[in-house]
């Protein structure tokens, strides 16, 4: 079985002996802080796909698309400013809304990783997986991680919910997500969320033409999480609406 390498500076003790003319003692080795950062990132449960996601490798359109380039550059700056001011911003949350493939998750995880670097305990949760784990936790035969899913969503210093609203809405779903969001709002616990769902107050279009030319109503964020949860989100979050641009995954693949 492989073992962790021993730090050559402190020989695995975690401390470095400091000796001078008039003083001697020990100081913490840098490896202690490196190890703590690695453990915090592991506990954050960021999926391997996003493990190296950062602001620096966020892809914006080239100069041939100046409007989209300007809009996404401004959004990148807004998210960076949220991280810069964390945790002292009047609004402790960040809500990224937009169509699939606009780069919401990349920005959200980039923000989460920067907040991790500040020393805050963070937790990444896929919305559907979180709800499934909470429901499974009611089963006495379920493993402990499922039973702890709800309490972790409440208690983590920073919670990232990816794809908010991507679950068939039921009274249980609405009540569960409302309780999580309300608790975090009341206790000023930071909350980062992404959602593909439109919201008219964020400037989203909720009426669109179908392939047959009929005007159809698009389910909104309030429809999928409930009006109470949606109201709380807008109360506690800086809301960022992503522009409609070329699919982010395709654009990023082209840059390599």
C-alpha positions, 0 to 999 in steps of 0.5 A, spaced: 500 500 500 502 506 498 504 511 503 504 519 503 511 521 502 515 524 508 516 532 508 523 533 507 523 539 511 520 537 518 521 529 517 514 528 518 513 532 524 509 538 522 514 542 525 521 545 524 526 547 529 528 554 529 534 556 533 538 563 534 543 566 538 537 568 544 532 564 542 530 557 540 523 553 539 519 550 533 514 553 528 509 550 524 512 547 517 509 549 510 506 542 509 501 542 515 498 548 511 498 544 504 496 538 507 490 541 510 488 545 504 488 538 500 484 535 506 479 541 505 478 540 498 477 533 498 471 534 503 468 539 499 467 533 494 468 537 488 467 532 482 474 530 478 471 533 472 472 540 475 478 539 480 482 543 476 477 549 474 479 556 475 478 563 473 484 563 469 482 557 465 475 560 464 474 561 456 471 567 453 469 568 446 475 571 442 475 578 439 471 575 433 465 575 437 466 582 441 459 583 445 459 576 448 466 577 449 465 583 453 459 580 457 462 574 459 468 578 461 464 582 465 460 576 468 467 573 470 469 580 474 463 580 478 464 573 480 471 574 482 469 580 486 464 576 490 470 572 492 474 578 493 469 581 498 467 574 501 465 573 507 463 581 508 459 582 502 452 584 504 449 578 500 452 572 502 450 568 496 451 567 488 446 565 483 448 563 476 442 563 471 443 561 464 442 556 459 445 549 459 453 550 456 454 557 458 459 556 463 455 557 470 458 551 473 465 552 471 465 559 474 461 557 481 466 551 482 472 557 481 469 561 486 468 555 491 475 553 490 478 560 491 473 561 498 476 554 500 483 557 499 481 562 504 480 557 509 472 556 509 469 549 509 465 548 502 461 543 500 459 541 492 452 538 491 449 536 485 442 538 486 438 531 484 444 527 487 443 531 494 435 530 494 436 523 492 441 522 498 436 525 503 431 521 501 435 515 501 437 517 508 430 516 511 431 508 510 434 505 516 439 501 512 442 507 508 449 508 509 451 514 514 453 518 508 446 519 506 443 520 513 448 526 514 446 529 507 441 533 509 445 536 515 451 537 511 447 541 506 445 545 512 451 546 516 457 547 511 460 554 511 459 554 504 454 550 500 454 549 492 448 547 489 449 545 481 443 545 477 438 547 482 431 545 480 433 540 475 428 535 479 421 533 478 417 538 483 413 535 489 411 537 495 417 534 499 422 537 494 419 544 495 419 543 502 426 540 503 429 545 498 426 551 502 428 549 508 435 548 506 435 555 503 431 558 509 436 556 514 442 558 510 439 565 509 437 566 516 444 564 519 447 568 513 451 561 511 454 562 504 450 559 498 452 558 491 447 555 486 447 554 478 440 553 474 438 552 467 431 555 469 429 562 467 427 567 471 423 573 469 426 578 474 433 576 472 431 578 465 430 571 462 425 569 457 419 565 459 415 565 453 418 562 447 416 559 440 416 551 439 418 548 433 411 548 430 411 555 431 406 555 438 408 560 443 409 556 449 411 557 457 417 555 460 418 553 467 421 558 471 425 557 477 419 559 482 416 553 478 421 548 480 423 550 487 417 553 489 416 561 490 418 561 498 425 558 496 426 562 490 424 569 494 429 567 499 434 566 493 433 573 491 434 576 498 441 572 499 444 572 493 447 576 488 444 574 481 448 573 475 444 571 468 449 568 463 448 571 456 446 566 451 453 564 447 456 558 444 456 552 448 461 553 453 464 546 453 465 546 445 468 553 445 473 551 451 474 544 447 476 549 441 481 552 445 486 546 446 
